[in-house]
Amino acid sequence: MRIKDSVVLITGASEGLGAACAHEFRRRGARLVLTARNAENLERVGAGEDCVIAGDITVDRHREQLIAAGLGRFGRIDILINNAAHGLYAPGSSSPPELVRAMFELNYMAAVDLTARVAPGMRERGTGAIVNISSIAGRMTLPWFTHYSASKAALEAFTRGLRMELGPHGVHVMSVAPGYLKTNFQDHVSGGTPPASIRGGRRFATTAERCAGDIARGVEAGKRSVVSPGVAGWALLAMNRALPGLTEAILARLNGKLDKQ
Ligand SMILES: NC(=O)c1ccc[n+]([C@@H]2O[C@H](COP(=O)([O-])OP(=O)(O)OC[C@H]3O[C@@H](n4cnc5c(N)ncnc54)[C@H](OP(=O)(O)O)[C@@H]3O)[C@@H](O)[C@H]2O)c1
């Protein structure tokens, strides 16, 4: 789908990947609707005619106002990028349910509701794109991140269903699986701390800017899936698919080491 002159709604646009997507899509000629809770940071990312609406997307009223503001300013939403999310470092068997629920409200339910609000217009116009920012963790479960993986796996399943449902009506649906991004994501988790051995993985990380470029190219090329960084991410996923038992054993061992830390 053509990005130039498209109206793009990006959640979690105040920093990290969302902010990088805002810059990348603006550079390609898009008109932007941006949201996140931190109004000051969000204003810094916004520019020119952008529609900048600060608020919490887990709140129904904010999602309603966000869509109304975007439609009021531009008349339509062409591309929705469901990006806002947070993590939770806690064992799957003993995570506080209220933290798990709150994470699902952000990582899954907010995306479901925003999609429901924009999809009918896209279907009617016979064009549009829904981009769900998942994670490598949504395609293979990381034991130090079990419920985060589950929230992203739910988003992956939702994305596949949407593609089959909306694709025939001209709506492009794409899932994005970043590996490790150099953002402040780890500081924003709702509980726990990232294990030292995992933090070391930052040397395999890519930048939010490169990932945003991959996303924009994926939208323009109509891809069903983007993995970023590509080679390392696909290699990991291929290993998980070909040798699931071995992959789980390696991850369990890593996780066991964590327990002892
Ligand atoms: N970083 C990684 O290594 C990595 C790896 C794989 C996948 N991902 C995925 O990539 C996406 C972006 O992650 P990131 O690394 O850019 O994370 P980040 O730096 O923590 O940014 C998260 C963004 O979401 C916003 N946000 C959080 N809670 C919100 C809420 N309730 N309502 C509205 N906005 C909210 C934050 O802004 P405010 O605080 O201003 O609300 C911020 O703009 C996420 O979907 C994440 O799961 C990240």
The ligand as an SDF file (V2000), in Angstrom:
LIG
                    3D

 48 52  0  0  0  0  0  0  0  0999 V2000
   12.2220   -3.3730   22.6330 N   0  0  0  0  0  0  0  0  0  0  0  0
   12.2880   -4.6210   22.2300 C   0  0  0  0  0  0  0  0  0  0  0  0
   13.3380   -5.2930   22.3780 O   0  0  0  0  0  0  0  0  0  0  0  0
   11.1040   -5.2620   21.5690 C   0  0  0  0  0  0  0  0  0  0  0  0
   11.2430   -6.5630   21.0680 C   0  0  0  0  0  0  0  0  0  0  0  0
   10.1660   -7.1750   20.4460 C   0  0  0  0  0  0  0  0  0  0  0  0
    8.9630   -6.5010   20.3250 C   0  0  0  0  0  0  0  0  0  0  0  0
    8.8340   -5.2470   20.8190 N   0  0  0  0  0  0  0  0  0  0  0  0
    7.5380   -4.5630   20.6660 C   0  0  0  0  0  0  0  0  0  0  0  0
    7.7430   -3.3570   19.9590 O   0  0  0  0  0  0  0  0  0  0  0  0
    6.7620   -2.4030   20.3770 C   0  0  0  0  0  0  0  0  0  0  0  0
    7.4380   -1.1120   20.7820 C   0  0  0  0  0  0  0  0  0  0  0  0
    8.3010   -1.3700   21.8660 O   0  0  0  0  0  0  0  0  0  0  0  0
    9.4330   -0.3340   22.3080 P   0  0  0  0  0  0  0  0  0  0  0  0
   10.6680   -1.1090   22.4560 O   0  0  0  0  0  0  0  0  0  0  0  0
    9.3830    0.8700   21.4550 O   0  0  0  0  0  0  0  0  0  0  0  0
    8.8900    0.0070   23.7850 O   0  0  0  0  0  0  0  0  0  0  0  0
    8.9680    1.3570   24.6340 P   0  0  0  0  0  0  0  0  0  0  0  0
   10.2080    2.0930   24.2960 O   0  0  0  0  0  0  0  0  0  0  0  0
    8.7220    0.9480   26.0400 O   0  0  0  0  0  0  0  0  0  0  0  0
    7.7400    2.2140   24.0830 O   0  0  0  0  0  0  0  0  0  0  0  0
    6.4260    1.8460   24.3910 C   0  0  0  0  0  0  0  0  0  0  0  0
    5.4820    2.9370   23.9070 C   0  0  0  0  0  0  0  0  0  0  0  0
    4.1520    2.5730   24.2880 O   0  0  0  0  0  0  0  0  0  0  0  0
    3.5460    3.6670   24.9930 C   0  0  0  0  0  0  0  0  0  0  0  0
    2.5840    3.1550   25.9530 N   0  0  0  0  0  0  0  0  0  0  0  0
    2.8060    2.3100   26.9840 C   0  0  0  0  0  0  0  0  0  0  0  0
    1.6840    2.0940   27.6700 N   0  0  0  0  0  0  0  0  0  0  0  0
    0.7060    2.8180   27.0450 C   0  0  0  0  0  0  0  0  0  0  0  0
   -0.6780    3.0170   27.2820 C   0  0  0  0  0  0  0  0  0  0  0  0
   -1.3070    2.4120   28.3100 N   0  0  0  0  0  0  0  0  0  0  0  0
   -1.3710    3.8300   26.4510 N   0  0  0  0  0  0  0  0  0  0  0  0
   -0.7510    4.4550   25.4170 C   0  0  0  0  0  0  0  0  0  0  0  0
    0.5570    4.2970   25.1440 N   0  0  0  0  0  0  0  0  0  0  0  0
    1.2670    3.4930   25.9470 C   0  0  0  0  0  0  0  0  0  0  0  0
    4.7280    4.3890   25.6430 C   0  0  0  0  0  0  0  0  0  0  0  0
    4.4800    5.7560   25.8610 O   0  0  0  0  0  0  0  0  0  0  0  0
    3.9150    6.4330   27.1970 P   0  0  0  0  0  0  0  0  0  0  0  0
    4.7230    5.9190   28.3300 O   0  0  0  0  0  0  0  0  0  0  0  0
    4.0970    7.8920   26.9100 O   0  0  0  0  0  0  0  0  0  0  0  0
    2.4850    6.0280   27.2660 O   0  0  0  0  0  0  0  0  0  0  0  0
    5.7850    4.2720   24.5230 C   0  0  0  0  0  0  0  0  0  0  0  0
    5.5640    5.2870   23.5620 O   0  0  0  0  0  0  0  0  0  0  0  0
    5.9600   -3.0880   21.4760 C   0  0  0  0  0  0  0  0  0  0  0  0
    4.7970   -3.6670   20.9270 O   0  0  0  0  0  0  0  0  0  0  0  0
    6.8890   -4.1790   21.9640 C   0  0  0  0  0  0  0  0  0  0  0  0
    6.1900   -5.2410   22.5610 O   0  0  0  0  0  0  0  0  0  0  0  0
    9.8770   -4.6080   21.4370 C   0  0  0  0  0  0  0  0  0  0  0  0
  1  2  1  0
  2  3  2  0
  2  4  1  0
  4  5  1  0
  4 48  2  0
  5  6  2  0
  6  7  1  0
  7  8  2  0
  8  9  1  0
  8 48  1  0
  9 10  1  0
  9 46  1  0
 10 11  1  0
 11 12  1  0
 11 44  1  0
 12 13  1  0
 13 14  1  0
 14 15  2  0
 14 16  1  0
 14 17  1  0
 17 18  1  0
 18 19  2  0
 18 20  1  0
 18 21  1  0
 21 22  1  0
 22 23  1  0
 23 24  1  0
 23 42  1  0
 24 25  1  0
 25 26  1  0
 25 36  1  0
 26 27  1  0
 26 35  1  0
 27 28  2  0
 28 29  1  0
 29 30  1  0
 29 35  2  0
 30 31  1  0
 30 32  2  0
 32 33  1  0
 33 34  2  0
 34 35  1  0
 36 37  1  0
 36 42  1  0
 37 38  1  0
 38 39  2  0
 38 40  1  0
 38 41  1  0
 42 43  1  0
 44 45  1  0
 44 46  1  0
 46 47  1  0
M  CHG  2   8   1  16  -1
M  END
$$$$
